[in-house]
Amino acid sequence: MAASKISRREFMKLSAAAAAALGAASLDPFGFLVEAGHDAGTQLLPAADFAFQDGLIPTACNMCGGTTGILARVVGGRVVKIEPNAANPIGVANISTDYASLKSSGARMCPKGNASMMSLYDPDRVKKPLKRTGARGAGQWQEITYDQAVTEIAAKLAAIKASSGPDKVVWFTEDNTLVPIQESLCNVFGTPNFLQHSNLCDVARKFGFEKTLGNGRPLADLRNAKYMLIFGWNPLGAMKWAHLPRILLDGLAKGAKLVIVDPRLSETADKALDYGGRWLPIKPGTDGALALALANVIVAEKRYDANFVANWTIGFDKFSALVASKTPEWAAPITGIAADTIRTVARELATTKPAVVDAWSGPGHHMNGAEGSRAIAALAGLIGQVDAPGTLILPDRKGPSFKVPAPAGTLPPRVDGKGTKYPFAHSSGVYVEARDAMISGVPYRPTGAL
C-alpha cells in the first residue's frame, strides 16, 4: 500500500471523505489564531460567509523581497485569511503577455507568505522599539516609544557625523523595501555607503548579465521556452517570486526540456528528471568553465545564430579565440561533468528554440562568480535567444518613480571601493570590502583621496 501511487483527483476525493467523516462541526480551521493571540471571545464568521464581507484589503506580502500582491481578509478587526491578488501582476507572471493570459486563472503565493498571519499574531512579536540596557549579548532590553527611538538614533547619527564624518556610516538594506526613501536619507546625511541586499545574493548575475546583455535582470520566459538551461537556481524550492513555479511547470507541461546545473539535487533538479530533463551535478564554483565548454562546442560546430551574432554582438572573433581551447575534455575534470554530456547539452541548447539560459546566486558565490556569470550570459547571445518569446526578456520598465534627491555636495569615496577600486561594481555595493572595512576600522581609499 505504501508503495502504491494515487492520482491528485483520487487524493482529493479521499481527503474530502476523511473530512466528512470527522464532522464539519468538530473542525476549527482558525484554532491556531487563539494560540497566536486571537481573543477567544471574538466571533469568527464561517468560511462560507467570507465572500460576502467587505473586508478585503489589497496589500503586498513582505515576508521576503518578492512583495507578492495579496488580499488580506479582515473580520472583526483581525486578519483571518490571506490570499493572492490576481489583479496584481506580481504573483501571476513576469512578462506582460503572460499576465494578460494568466490573470483570469488566479494568482499564486508561496507557503511563507501564506503563513504571515502567524508572524502578525505571534505572541512573541516585537511591537515596539527595544533598547539594549545591559551588556551586548546579555539579552537585556526595555521597550521605548518610537519618538524616543527616532530621537536617540538621530542624535547618535549627528554625533558620528560631527566627530568622524558622515561617510563613517554604512547603511545596509533589502533591495526591494522603501529603497528610494533610504537612499534619500543617505544622500541628505552625506554618506555614499548605501549598500543593498543583492550584493549578498545575485549581484554577480546582475553584473555578468548587465555587462554582456545590457540588462542586469532579464526575465526568463520559462512558460514559453522549449529548452531551459539554468545554473545554480532552485525556483521550485526558493520562491522569492511566487509566479516562477507556476510558469516553469507550465513550460514543462508544454514539452520543454529542463537542464539544472547544481551541485545539489534540488527540488527543481528532481522535477527536471521527472520530465525527462537533466541534472548536472557540477563541482561548486566551476559554472563558468562549463559555460565556456558549451560555447566551444557551439562555435566549433558552427551551431551559433550567425544572424544574431552578426547584427547584435561585438567581439565574436575574440570570444571564439577565447573558447577555442575550452573543450569538453578540458572542462570535464574541472567541472565533474562528462565530456560527452557537455557536448550533448551544447547541441541540444543550440538547436532547440526558443531557449532560456539563466542563472542566479549559486554561481556567483565564488571568487570567479562575476566572470562565470558573463560566460553564462554569453551563451544566450551566442544562440540568439534574447528578448523574444520563450527566451530572456529585457524588461521595459514604465510608470512613475520616486525621485531621489541628489547629495548636497560631492560625496567622499565609498568604503567598499565601488567606483574606484571596482569601477564596474554593481550599485548595491561590494559586501566583502564593506565588511572588512568595518571590522578593521580602515575603509578603502584610493590614492590621493581624503
C-alpha positions in Angstrom: 0.0 0.0 0.0 2.8 2.4 0.9 4.5 1.9 -2.4 1.4 2.5 -4.5 0.6 5.9 -6.1 -2.7 7.7 -6.3 -3.7 10.5 -8.6 -4.3 14.0 -7.4 -8.0 13.6 -8.1 -8.1 10.4 -6.0 -6.2 12.1 -3.2 -8.7 15.0 -3.2 -11.6 12.5 -3.0 -10.1 10.6 -0.1 -9.3 13.9 1.7 -12.9 15.1 1.3 -14.2 11.8 2.5 -12.0 11.9 5.6 -13.1 15.5 6.4 -16.8 14.5 6.1 -16.2 11.5 8.5 -14.7 13.8 11.1 -17.7 16.1 11.0 -17.6 19.7 10.0 -18.9 20.9 13.3 -15.9 19.5 15.2 -13.4 21.3 13.0 -11.9 24.7 14.0 -10.0 25.9 10.9 -8.9 29.1 12.8 -8.0 27.4 16.1 -4.3 28.4 15.7 -5.4 32.1 15.9 -6.4 31.6 19.5 -2.9 30.2 20.3 -1.4 33.1 18.3 -3.1 35.8 20.4 -6.6 35.8 19.0 -9.2 36.8 21.6 -11.4 33.7 22.3 -14.5 35.9 22.6 -14.3 37.3 19.1 -16.8 35.8 16.8 -15.3 34.3 13.6 -17.6 34.0 10.7 -17.9 30.7 8.8 -15.7 30.4 5.8 -18.7 30.4 3.5 -19.6 33.9 4.7 -16.2 35.4 4.0 -17.0 36.1 0.4 -19.9 38.4 1.4 -17.8 40.5 3.7 -16.5 43.9 2.7 -13.1 43.2 4.4 -10.6 42.6 1.6 -7.5 44.9 1.9 -5.2 44.9 -1.2 -1.6 45.0 0.0 1.8 43.3 -0.6 3.5 40.5 1.2 6.7 41.5 2.9 7.9 38.1 4.2 10.7 38.5 1.6 11.7 40.9 -1.0 9.4 39.4 -3.7 6.5 41.5 -2.4 3.7 39.4 -4.0 0.4 41.2 -4.3 -2.1 39.8 -1.7 -5.5 40.4 -0.3 -5.9 40.4 3.4 -9.4 39.4 4.6 -10.3 41.2 7.8 -13.2 40.1 10.0 -13.9 41.8 13.4 -10.7 43.9 13.0 -8.4 40.9 12.6 -6.8 39.3 9.6 -8.3 35.8 9.2 -7.1 34.8 5.7 -4.5 35.9 3.2 -4.9 35.1 -0.5 -3.0 36.1 -3.7 -4.3 39.0 -5.7 -5.0 38.1 -9.3 -5.2 41.9 -10.1 -1.5 42.3 -9.2 1.0 41.1 -11.8 3.5 40.1 -9.1 2.4 36.5 -8.3 0.9 36.0 -11.7 3.5 36.5 -14.3 6.9 38.0 -15.1 6.2 39.3 -18.6 3.2 41.3 -19.7 1.9 38.8 -22.2 1.8 36.1 -19.5 -0.1 38.4 -17.2 -2.8 39.1 -19.9 -3.4 35.4 -20.4 -3.0 34.2 -16.8 -4.7 36.7 -14.6 -8.1 35.2 -15.1 -6.9 31.8 -13.8 -5.8 33.2 -10.5 -2.5 34.3 -8.8 -0.1 32.4 -6.6 1.7 32.9 -3.4 4.3 30.8 -1.5 3.8 29.0 1.8 5.9 31.6 3.7 3.6 34.4 2.6 0.5 32.3 3.5 1.9 31.8 7.0 2.5 35.5 7.6 -0.6 35.7 9.9 1.4 33.6 12.3 4.0 36.3 12.4 1.4 39.1 12.7 -0.3 37.5 15.7 2.7 35.8 17.2 2.7 36.4 21.0 6.5 37.0 20.9 6.3 39.5 18.1 8.2 42.7 18.8 5.7 45.5 18.6 7.7 48.4 19.9 11.3 49.6 19.6 13.6 47.8 22.1 16.7 49.5 23.6 19.5 47.4 25.0 20.0 48.1 28.7 22.7 45.5 29.6 25.9 44.4 28.1 26.0 43.4 24.5 24.8 39.8 24.2 23.2 39.8 27.7 19.7 39.8 26.3 18.5 42.8 28.4 16.1 45.1 26.7 13.4 47.6 27.5 10.5 48.9 25.4 10.7 52.6 24.3 8.4 54.7 22.2 9.0 55.4 18.5 9.6 59.0 19.3 12.4 58.2 21.7 13.9 55.7 19.3 13.9 58.2 16.4 15.3 60.9 18.6 18.1 58.8 20.0 19.1 57.4 16.6 19.1 60.8 15.0 21.3 62.2 17.9 23.8 59.3 17.5 24.0 59.8 13.7 24.5 63.5 14.2 27.3 62.8 16.7 29.1 60.4 14.3 28.8 62.9 11.5 30.2 65.7 13.7 33.1 63.7 15.1 34.1 61.3 12.4 32.3 62.4 9.2 29.1 61.2 7.5 31.0 58.6 5.5 31.6 56.5 8.6 28.0 55.4 8.4 27.4 52.3 6.3 23.7 51.6 5.5 22.5 48.1 4.5 19.1 47.3 3.3 16.9 44.8 1.4 16.8 45.9 -2.2 13.0 46.0 -2.5 11.8 47.7 0.6 11.4 51.5 0.5 14.8 51.8 -1.2 14.3 55.4 -2.6 13.5 56.7 0.9 16.5 55.1 2.5 18.8 56.3 -0.3 17.4 59.8 0.1 18.3 59.7 3.8 21.8 58.7 3.0 22.2 61.4 0.4 20.9 64.1 2.7 23.0 62.8 5.6 26.1 62.8 3.3 27.2 59.1 3.3 27.9 57.4 0.0 27.8 54.0 1.7 24.4 52.8 0.7 24.6 49.0 0.2 21.7 46.7 -0.7 20.8 43.1 -0.2 21.7 41.9 -3.7 25.4 42.2 -3.1 24.9 39.2 -0.8 22.7 37.4 -3.4 22.6 37.8 -7.1 25.0 40.7 -7.7 27.3 38.5 -9.8 24.4 37.6 -12.0 23.4 41.3 -12.3 27.0 42.3 -13.2 27.5 39.5 -15.7 24.2 39.9 -17.5 24.3 43.7 -17.5 27.8 43.8 -18.9 27.0 41.1 -21.5 23.4 41.6 -22.4 22.8 45.2 -21.3 20.4 44.4 -18.5 21.1 43.1 -15.0 17.8 41.4 -14.5 16.4 40.0 -17.7 13.3 37.9 -17.2 13.2 34.2 -18.1 10.1 33.4 -20.2 10.0 29.8 -18.9 6.4 29.3 -19.8 7.0 29.6 -23.5 10.5 28.1 -23.7 11.3 24.7 -25.3 14.7 24.4 -23.6 15.8 25.7 -20.2 19.4 25.7 -19.1 19.5 27.0 -15.5 22.7 27.4 -13.4 22.6 27.5 -9.6 18.9 28.3 -9.1 16.1 26.4 -7.4 12.9 28.2 -8.4 10.7 25.4 -7.2 12.2 25.4 -3.7 13.2 29.0 -3.2 10.3 31.1 -4.3 11.2 34.8 -3.9 8.7 35.4 -6.8 5.6 33.3 -6.5 4.9 33.2 -10.2 8.1 31.2 -11.0 6.9 27.7 -10.0 3.7 28.0 -12.0 5.4 29.4 -15.1 8.2 26.8 -15.0 5.8 23.9 -14.6 3.6 25.3 -17.4 6.7 25.2 -19.6 7.4 21.6 -18.7 3.8 20.6 -19.2 4.1 22.1 -22.7 7.0 19.8 -23.5 10.1 21.9 -22.6 13.3 20.2 -21.6 14.8 21.4 -18.3 18.6 21.1 -17.5 19.6 22.2 -14.0 23.3 22.8 -13.2 23.6 22.5 -9.4 25.9 20.5 -7.0 22.7 19.6 -5.1 19.8 17.5 -6.2 17.4 20.4 -5.6 13.6 20.3 -5.9 13.9 21.8 -9.4 16.6 19.3 -10.4 14.3 16.5 -9.2 11.5 17.9 -11.3 13.8 18.1 -14.4 14.5 14.4 -14.0 10.7 13.7 -13.7 10.1 15.4 -17.0 13.0 13.7 -18.9 15.5 16.5 -18.4 18.9 16.6 -16.9 20.6 17.3 -13.6 24.3 18.2 -14.0 25.9 17.8 -10.5 28.7 20.2 -11.1 31.6 20.9 -8.8 31.0 24.1 -6.8 32.5 27.2 -8.4 33.1 25.8 -11.9 30.0 27.0 -13.7 32.0 29.4 -15.8 34.2 26.6 -17.1 31.1 24.6 -18.1 29.6 27.6 -19.9 32.9 28.1 -21.8 33.0 24.5 -22.8 29.4 24.7 -24.1 30.4 27.7 -26.1 33.4 25.8 -27.5 31.1 23.2 -29.0 28.6 25.6 -30.3 31.3 27.7 -32.0 33.4 24.9 -33.3 30.4 23.1 -34.8 29.0 26.4 -36.2 25.7 26.0 -34.3 25.6 29.6 -33.2 23.0 32.0 -34.5 25.0 33.7 -37.2 22.4 36.4 -38.0 22.1 37.4 -34.3 25.9 37.3 -33.8 26.5 39.5 -36.9 23.8 42.1 -36.1 23.6 42.3 -32.3 27.1 41.4 -30.9 30.6 42.7 -30.9 33.8 40.8 -30.2 32.8 37.5 -31.6 36.3 36.8 -33.1 37.9 37.4 -29.7 35.3 35.3 -28.0 35.8 32.4 -30.4 39.6 32.6 -29.9 39.0 32.5 -26.1 36.8 29.4 -26.1 38.9 27.5 -28.8 40.8 25.7 -26.1 37.9 25.3 -23.7 36.9 21.9 -25.0 34.6 19.5 -23.1 37.6 17.4 -22.4 39.3 20.4 -20.8 36.2 21.1 -18.7 35.3 17.6 -17.7 37.9 17.2 -14.9 37.3 20.7 -13.7 33.5 20.5 -13.5 32.9 16.8 -12.9 30.6 16.7 -15.9 31.5 14.1 -18.6 32.7 15.5 -21.9 30.1 13.6 -23.8 27.3 15.1 -21.6 28.7 18.6 -22.2 28.8 18.1 -25.9 25.2 16.7 -25.9 23.8 19.6 -23.9 25.6 22.1 -26.1 24.0 20.7 -29.2 20.5 20.5 -27.6 20.8 24.1 -26.4 21.8 25.4 -29.8 19.2 23.5 -31.8 16.1 23.7 -29.5 14.4 27.0 -29.8 13.2 29.1 -28.1 15.6 28.5 -25.2 16.4 30.2 -21.9 19.9 30.3 -20.4 19.7 31.7 -16.9 21.5 31.7 -13.5 21.0 33.1 -10.0 23.1 33.4 -6.9 24.7 29.9 -6.9 27.5 30.5 -9.5 28.1 34.0 -8.1 29.1 33.0 -4.6 32.7 32.2 -5.6 35.8 34.3 -6.3 35.2 33.7 -10.1 31.5 34.4 -9.9 31.4 37.7 -11.9 33.3 36.2 -14.8 31.4 33.0 -14.6 28.2 34.9 -14.9 29.5 36.7 -18.0 30.3 33.3 -19.6 26.8 32.1 -18.8 25.2 35.3 -20.2 27.3 35.0 -23.4 25.6 31.7 -24.2 22.2 33.4 -24.6 23.7 35.8 -27.1 25.7 33.1 -28.9 22.5 31.2 -29.7 20.4 34.4 -30.3 17.9 33.7 -27.5 17.4 37.2 -26.2 14.3 39.4 -26.0 11.9 37.2 -27.8 9.1 34.9 -26.6 10.5 31.9 -24.7 13.9 33.5 -24.1 15.4 36.0 -21.8 13.1 39.1 -21.9 14.7 42.5 -21.5 12.1 44.3 -19.3 10.7 47.7 -20.4 10.0 49.4 -17.1 7.5 52.2 -17.2 5.5 54.2 -14.8 6.2 56.8 -12.1 9.3 56.5 -9.9 10.4 58.2 -6.7 12.9 60.9 -7.4 15.9 60.6 -5.0 17.3 64.0 -4.1 20.9 64.5 -5.1 23.6 64.9 -2.3 24.2 68.5 -1.2 27.8 68.3 -2.2 30.4 65.9 -3.5 30.4 62.6 -1.5 33.6 61.1 -0.4 34.8 57.7 -1.8 32.8 54.7 -0.8 34.1 52.5 2.0 33.8 49.4 -0.3 35.8 50.7 -3.3 32.8 50.9 -5.6 33.6 53.3 -8.5 37.3 53.4 -7.6 38.9 50.1 -6.8 35.9 48.4 -8.5 34.8 50.7 -11.4 32.3 48.1 -12.7 30.8 47.2 -9.3 27.0 47.0 -9.1 25.2 49.8 -7.4 24.2 47.5 -4.5 27.8 47.5 -3.3 30.8 45.2 -2.5 29.9 43.4 0.7 33.2 41.8 1.5 35.1 45.1 1.2 32.5 46.9 3.4 32.6 44.1 6.0 36.4 44.1 6.1 36.5 47.9 6.4 34.0 47.8 9.3 36.0 45.1 11.1 39.4 46.7 10.7 38.1 50.3 11.0 40.2 51.2 7.9 38.0 51.9 4.9 39.3 51.5 1.3 40.6 54.8 0.0 42.1 55.3 -3.5 45.4 57.0 -3.7 45.1 60.8 -3.1 41.6 60.6 -1.5 40.9 62.2 1.8 
